Amino acid sequence: MSASKPDLAQALLSPLKAMTSRDFYFGVLFRMKGTGFLYLFLLCVVLAIPATWRTASVMHYFKSLGLPRLVAQIPPSYLDASGTLAPQGGGSSYAEIKNAQGEVVMVYNTDGKALSGAAADAPIEFGAKDMVIHNFKGGISLPYIGLFPTDTSFQPVQSAQALEGVLGASTQLIWSVLLLSMYMFLVFNALISACLSRFMMVFIFRIKAGFGATLRLCSYANTLVAFIMLAQFFVFLPMSYTVMALVPLVYVALFCQKFRAELAKDGINGFARRHGGAARVQGSGEDAQDQDGPRRDTSVYSGNMYAQEQERLKRQEERRRNEGAGGEAGQDEPQDGEGRDQDNGSSGQAQDGMRGQAGSGSADSSDDGLGRGDDDDDDNNDDKGGKGGKGGKGSGGYFEA
């Protein structure tokens, strides 16, 4: 079944909403089950396209410099287990390597000598620990570990052949490698962020969410991280992994803050109507009959708060019935007293009737006092129930998602 235009438009706008809208995450939590990793994969498929174009252009630039041929001219060296490059056999630790036009395009500088003149403008420098590419602002450092075999002699000819194979990679291969690397990084980052976010949600915001729901939130919250990774292909933007892991936490914290604020403002039923879409609350009788069609059960994200709300409403209804019964009894007493006054003609009988009325009046007062006491207790209990449902205090204050 093909997707409709509104659905397609919403899907295309999802990355923008994930970076700019806290309301968007209510839909992620309640209506987008099973889409977290799929969303990250589709996002990486799209973002890997401009990253591939940029990488291919850089590789073409190095290939135009004749980089494999230049690497073959590096003096014989040894790359130890720690990834440190040093000249072999007492050779020179500094050499300038030129292209066919006589331009210095590579500097062999394992002692870290300060460069000047044409050497300072060379795009590539082989240092003791890494290869530095100077055609970007600040330079890009590529450690030898991971590029070449360690604890062995550095063979310039063999390294040149391997580099020529890398620079000759097809666009499809570059796209596949970038897609896989970006996707694996974002998935790992989402898993780490989900573990930290679940702890934060329970102990700070008092929201109990399953790990799957938290992981889904963090997957969408990684959207900004994905765009930062893409930006690093075009500009010099160094960023540690700690910062990358904190970005989704900030998004989840902002969402939880809005979550609790709306819950306190609207109450559980209003919250369910607003964010549950076609939401159905747990219940029976009229509660179940008032809803039409397949509806989401709010117990998925309200826990025992709906039961507390129903118990509070039940106590209020019982209190109103008790007040109504007490009012009817109070109206019947004067009629009984008047009947007794009419039946007793003598003054003694009238006095007895008055004493009977006084006795019955005191009994009524006693009954009214008990009734008010019960009502006060109910009011106190209702207040406690209301505080437990909205304030987020005590065991009832946890909100389950």
C-alpha positions as CSV (number, residue, x, y, z in Angstrom):
1,M,0.0,0.0,0.0
2,S,1.5,3.3,-1.1
3,A,1.9,6.1,1.5
4,S,-0.4,9.1,1.1
5,K,1.0,12.6,0.5
6,P,0.3,13.9,4.0
7,D,2.1,10.8,5.5
8,L,5.0,11.3,3.2
9,A,5.2,15.0,4.1
10,Q,5.1,14.2,7.8
11,A,7.9,11.7,7.3
12,L,10.1,14.2,5.4
13,L,9.6,16.8,8.1
14,S,10.4,14.3,11.0
15,P,14.1,15.3,11.2
16,L,13.3,19.0,11.4
17,K,10.6,18.4,14.0
18,A,12.9,16.1,16.0
19,M,15.4,18.9,16.3
20,T,12.9,21.8,17.0
21,S,9.7,20.5,18.6
22,R,9.1,19.0,22.0
23,D,5.5,18.2,21.1
24,F,6.8,15.9,18.3
25,Y,8.2,13.5,21.0
26,F,4.7,12.8,22.4
27,G,3.9,11.2,19.0
28,V,7.2,9.4,19.1
29,L,6.4,8.0,22.6
30,F,2.7,7.0,22.0
31,R,2.2,6.4,18.3
32,M,5.5,5.4,16.6
33,K,6.4,2.1,18.1
34,G,9.1,0.1,16.4
35,T,10.4,3.0,14.3
36,G,13.5,4.1,16.2
37,F,16.3,2.2,14.5
38,L,14.4,2.3,11.1
39,Y,14.3,6.1,11.4
40,L,18.1,6.2,12.1
41,F,18.8,4.0,9.1
42,L,16.7,6.0,6.7
43,L,18.3,9.2,8.0
44,C,21.8,7.8,7.5
45,V,20.8,6.7,3.9
46,V,20.0,10.3,3.1
47,L,22.9,12.0,4.9
48,A,25.4,9.6,3.5
49,I,24.8,11.0,0.0
50,P,26.4,14.5,0.6
51,A,29.0,12.9,2.8
52,T,29.9,10.5,-0.1
53,W,30.2,13.4,-2.5
54,R,32.5,15.3,-0.2
55,T,34.7,12.2,0.5
56,A,34.9,11.4,-3.2
57,S,36.0,15.0,-4.0
58,V,38.7,14.9,-1.4
59,M,40.0,11.5,-2.6
60,H,40.0,12.8,-6.1
61,Y,42.1,15.7,-4.9
62,F,44.7,13.4,-3.4
63,K,44.7,11.3,-6.4
64,S,45.4,14.3,-8.6
65,L,48.4,15.1,-6.4
66,G,49.8,11.6,-7.2
67,L,49.7,10.7,-3.5
68,P,50.5,7.0,-4.0
69,R,53.6,7.9,-6.0
70,L,54.6,10.4,-3.3
71,V,54.2,7.9,-0.5
72,A,56.5,5.5,-2.3
73,Q,59.3,8.2,-2.0
74,I,59.1,8.2,1.9
75,P,62.5,7.2,3.4
76,P,62.5,3.6,4.8
77,S,61.0,3.7,8.3
78,Y,59.8,1.6,11.2
79,L,56.3,1.7,12.7
80,D,56.4,0.3,16.2
81,A,53.5,-1.2,18.2
82,S,52.5,2.1,19.7
83,G,52.1,3.6,16.2
84,T,55.2,5.8,16.2
85,L,57.0,6.3,12.9
86,A,60.8,6.7,12.9
87,P,63.5,6.5,10.2
88,Q,65.2,3.1,9.8
89,G,68.9,2.4,9.7
90,G,69.9,5.9,10.9
91,G,68.2,7.7,8.0
92,S,67.1,11.3,8.0
93,S,64.1,12.3,10.0
94,Y,63.2,15.1,7.6
95,A,62.6,15.1,3.9
96,E,60.6,17.2,1.4
97,I,58.9,15.3,-1.4
98,K,57.9,17.1,-4.6
99,N,55.5,16.3,-7.4
100,A,56.3,16.4,-11.1
101,Q,55.9,20.1,-11.2
102,G,58.6,20.6,-8.5
103,E,56.1,21.7,-5.8
104,V,56.5,20.5,-2.2
105,V,53.4,18.5,-1.6
106,M,54.6,16.2,1.2
107,V,56.9,16.6,4.2
108,Y,58.5,13.7,6.1
109,N,59.0,15.2,9.6
110,T,59.1,12.6,12.3
111,D,61.0,14.9,14.8
112,G,58.3,17.6,14.7
113,K,60.5,20.3,13.2
114,A,59.0,23.7,12.7
115,L,58.2,24.1,9.0
116,S,58.8,27.2,7.0
117,G,58.7,28.4,3.4
118,A,57.4,26.0,0.8
119,A,57.3,23.1,3.4
120,A,54.8,25.0,5.5
121,D,52.4,25.1,2.6
122,A,52.7,21.4,1.8
123,P,49.2,19.8,2.1
124,I,50.5,16.6,3.7
125,E,52.9,16.0,6.5
126,F,54.1,12.7,7.9
127,G,54.8,13.2,11.6
128,A,55.8,10.8,14.3
129,K,52.3,9.7,15.3
130,D,50.0,10.6,12.5
131,M,49.6,11.9,9.0
132,V,48.3,15.5,8.9
133,I,46.3,17.0,6.0
134,H,46.7,20.7,6.0
135,N,44.1,21.6,3.3
136,F,41.4,22.0,6.0
137,K,41.3,24.7,8.6
138,G,43.3,23.4,11.6
139,G,44.3,20.2,9.8
140,I,43.0,16.7,10.0
141,S,45.1,14.1,11.8
142,L,45.0,10.5,10.7
143,P,46.8,8.2,13.2
144,Y,49.0,5.5,11.6
145,I,47.3,2.9,13.8
146,G,44.4,1.7,11.7
147,L,46.0,2.9,8.4
148,F,49.1,0.7,8.3
149,P,50.3,-2.5,10.0
150,T,52.2,-1.7,13.3
151,D,55.3,-3.3,14.9
152,T,56.8,-3.8,11.5
153,S,58.9,-2.0,8.9
154,F,57.0,0.7,7.0
155,Q,57.2,-0.4,3.4
156,P,56.6,2.7,1.2
157,V,56.0,0.8,-2.0
158,Q,53.4,-1.6,-0.4
159,S,51.8,1.3,1.4
160,A,51.6,3.3,-1.9
161,Q,49.8,0.3,-3.6
162,A,47.3,0.1,-0.7
163,L,46.7,3.8,-0.8
164,E,46.1,3.7,-4.6
165,G,43.5,1.0,-4.1
166,V,41.7,3.2,-1.5
167,L,41.7,6.3,-3.7
168,G,40.3,4.2,-6.6
169,A,37.3,3.0,-4.6
170,S,33.9,3.4,-6.4
171,T,31.3,5.9,-5.3
172,Q,28.9,3.1,-4.3
173,L,31.6,1.5,-2.0
174,I,32.3,4.9,-0.4
175,W,28.5,5.4,0.2
176,S,28.1,1.9,1.7
177,V,31.1,2.4,4.1
178,L,29.9,5.8,5.2
179,L,26.3,4.6,5.7
180,L,27.4,1.6,7.8
181,S,29.8,3.7,9.9
182,M,27.3,6.5,10.6
183,Y,24.5,4.1,11.4
184,M,26.5,2.0,13.8
185,F,27.7,5.1,15.6
186,L,24.2,6.5,16.0
187,V,22.8,3.2,17.2
188,F,25.5,2.8,19.8
189,N,25.0,6.4,20.9
190,A,21.3,5.8,21.2
191,L,21.8,2.8,23.4
192,I,24.2,4.7,25.7
193,S,21.8,7.7,25.8
194,A,18.8,5.4,26.5
195,C,20.5,3.9,29.5
196,L,21.3,7.3,31.0
197,S,17.9,8.7,30.0
198,R,16.0,6.0,31.7
199,F,17.8,6.6,35.0
200,M,17.1,10.4,34.6
201,M,13.4,9.9,33.8
202,V,12.8,7.7,36.9
203,F,14.8,9.5,39.5
204,I,14.5,13.1,38.4
205,F,11.2,13.4,36.4
206,R,9.5,10.4,38.1
207,I,8.4,8.9,34.7
208,K,8.5,5.2,34.4
209,A,9.1,4.3,30.7
210,G,10.1,1.0,29.3
211,F,13.5,0.6,27.8
212,G,12.0,0.3,24.3
213,A,10.1,3.6,24.6
214,T,13.2,5.3,26.0
215,L,15.4,3.9,23.2
216,R,12.9,5.2,20.6
217,L,13.0,8.7,22.1
218,C,16.8,8.7,22.1
219,S,16.9,7.4,18.5
220,Y,14.9,10.5,17.3
221,A,16.9,12.7,19.7
222,N,20.1,11.6,17.9
223,T,18.9,13.6,14.8
224,L,21.1,16.6,15.7
225,V,24.1,14.3,16.2
226,A,23.6,12.9,12.7
227,F,23.7,16.4,11.2
228,I,26.8,17.3,13.3
229,M,28.5,14.3,11.8
230,L,27.5,15.4,8.3
231,A,28.8,18.9,9.0
232,Q,32.2,17.5,10.0
233,F,32.7,16.4,6.4
234,F,32.6,20.1,5.3
235,V,34.0,22.2,8.1
236,F,36.5,21.7,10.9
237,L,34.2,20.8,13.8
238,P,36.0,18.8,16.5
239,M,33.6,17.3,19.0
240,S,34.2,14.7,21.7
241,Y,32.1,11.6,22.1
242,T,30.9,12.8,25.5
243,V,29.2,15.8,23.9
244,M,27.7,13.5,21.3
245,A,26.2,11.4,24.0
246,L,24.9,14.4,26.0
247,V,22.9,15.9,23.0
248,P,20.1,13.2,23.2
249,L,19.9,13.6,27.0
250,V,19.2,17.3,26.6
251,Y,16.3,16.6,24.2
252,V,14.9,13.9,26.5
253,A,15.1,16.2,29.5
254,L,13.3,19.0,27.8
255,F,10.6,16.6,26.7
256,C,10.2,15.2,30.2
257,Q,9.9,18.7,31.6
258,K,7.0,19.4,29.2
259,F,5.5,16.0,29.9
260,R,5.2,16.6,33.6
261,A,4.0,20.2,33.1
262,E,1.1,19.2,30.9
263,L,0.2,16.3,33.1
264,A,0.0,18.6,36.1
265,K,-2.0,21.2,34.1
266,D,-4.6,18.9,32.4
267,G,-4.8,15.9,34.8
268,I,-4.7,12.3,33.6
269,N,-8.0,12.4,31.7
270,G,-7.2,15.6,29.9
271,F,-3.7,14.5,29.2
272,A,-5.0,11.2,27.7
273,R,-7.5,13.1,25.5
274,R,-4.8,15.5,24.3
275,H,-1.9,13.1,23.6
276,G,-3.5,9.7,23.4
277,G,-5.2,10.6,20.1
278,A,-8.0,8.0,20.0
279,A,-7.3,7.0,23.6
280,R,-9.4,4.6,25.6
281,V,-9.2,4.5,29.4
282,Q,-9.4,1.4,31.4
283,G,-12.9,0.9,32.9
284,S,-16.2,-0.7,32.4
285,G,-19.8,0.3,31.8
286,E,-20.3,3.9,30.7
287,D,-16.6,4.6,30.6
288,A,-16.1,1.8,28.0
289,Q,-19.2,2.6,26.1
290,D,-18.4,6.3,25.6
291,Q,-15.5,5.5,23.2
292,D,-15.9,4.5,19.6
293,G,-13.6,2.3,17.6
294,P,-10.2,0.8,18.4
295,R,-8.6,3.2,21.0
296,R,-5.3,3.2,22.8
297,D,-5.4,2.2,26.5
298,T,-4.2,5.1,28.6
299,S,-2.9,2.6,31.2
300,V,0.1,2.2,28.8
301,Y,1.3,5.6,30.0
302,S,-0.7,6.4,33.1
303,G,-0.1,3.4,35.4
304,N,-2.4,3.4,38.4
305,M,-3.3,7.1,38.2
306,Y,-6.5,6.4,36.4
307,A,-7.6,4.0,39.2
308,Q,-6.9,6.7,41.7
309,E,-8.9,9.2,39.8
310,Q,-11.9,6.8,39.6
311,E,-11.7,6.1,43.3
312,R,-11.8,9.8,44.0
313,L,-14.8,10.3,41.8
314,K,-16.5,7.4,43.5
315,R,-16.0,9.0,47.0
316,Q,-17.4,12.3,45.7
317,E,-20.5,10.5,44.4
318,E,-21.1,8.7,47.7
319,R,-20.7,12.0,49.6
320,R,-23.4,13.6,47.4
321,R,-25.8,10.7,48.1
322,N,-25.2,10.9,51.8
323,E,-25.8,14.7,51.8
324,G,-29.1,14.1,49.9
325,A,-30.3,11.4,52.3
326,G,-29.5,13.7,55.3
327,G,-31.5,16.5,53.8
328,E,-34.6,14.4,53.3
329,A,-34.4,13.1,56.9
330,G,-34.2,16.7,58.2
331,Q,-37.4,17.7,56.3
332,D,-39.4,14.7,57.8
333,E,-38.6,15.5,61.5
334,P,-40.7,18.7,61.8
335,Q,-43.7,16.8,60.3
336,D,-43.4,14.1,63.0
337,G,-43.2,16.7,65.7
338,E,-46.3,18.6,64.5
339,G,-48.2,15.3,64.5
340,R,-47.3,14.7,68.1
341,D,-48.3,18.3,69.0
342,Q,-51.7,17.8,67.4
343,D,-52.3,14.5,69.2
344,N,-51.5,15.7,72.6
345,G,-54.1,18.2,74.0
346,S,-52.9,18.8,77.5
347,S,-50.0,21.0,78.5
348,G,-48.2,18.0,80.1
349,Q,-48.5,16.1,76.8
350,A,-47.4,19.2,74.9
351,Q,-44.4,19.4,77.2
352,D,-43.7,15.8,76.6
353,G,-44.0,16.5,72.9
354,M,-41.5,19.4,73.2
355,R,-39.1,17.2,75.1
356,G,-39.5,14.6,72.3
357,Q,-38.8,17.2,69.7
358,A,-35.7,18.3,71.6
359,G,-34.5,14.7,71.9
360,S,-35.1,14.1,68.3
361,G,-33.4,17.4,67.4
362,S,-30.3,16.4,69.4
363,A,-30.3,13.1,67.6
364,D,-30.5,14.8,64.3
365,S,-27.7,17.1,65.3
366,S,-25.6,14.1,66.3
367,D,-26.4,12.5,63.0
368,D,-25.5,15.7,61.1
369,G,-22.2,16.0,63.0
370,L,-21.3,12.4,62.0
371,G,-22.3,13.1,58.5
372,R,-20.1,16.2,58.3
373,G,-17.3,14.4,59.9
374,D,-17.5,11.7,57.2
375,D,-17.7,14.3,54.6
376,D,-14.6,16.0,56.0
377,D,-12.8,12.7,55.9
378,D,-13.8,12.2,52.3
379,D,-12.7,15.7,51.5
380,N,-9.3,15.1,53.1
381,N,-9.0,11.8,51.3
382,D,-10.0,13.4,48.0
383,D,-7.4,16.1,48.5
384,K,-4.8,13.4,49.1
385,G,-5.8,11.5,46.1
386,G,-5.7,14.6,44.0
387,K,-2.2,15.5,45.2
388,G,-1.0,12.0,44.5
389,G,-2.4,12.0,41.0
390,K,-1.1,15.4,39.9
391,G,1.7,16.4,42.1
392,G,3.9,13.4,41.4
393,K,4.6,12.7,45.0
394,G,4.7,9.3,46.6
395,S,4.2,6.0,44.9
396,G,1.2,7.3,42.9
397,G,3.3,10.1,41.5
398,Y,5.2,7.9,39.1
399,F,3.9,8.2,35.5
400,E,4.3,5.1,33.5
401,A,4.9,5.3,29.8
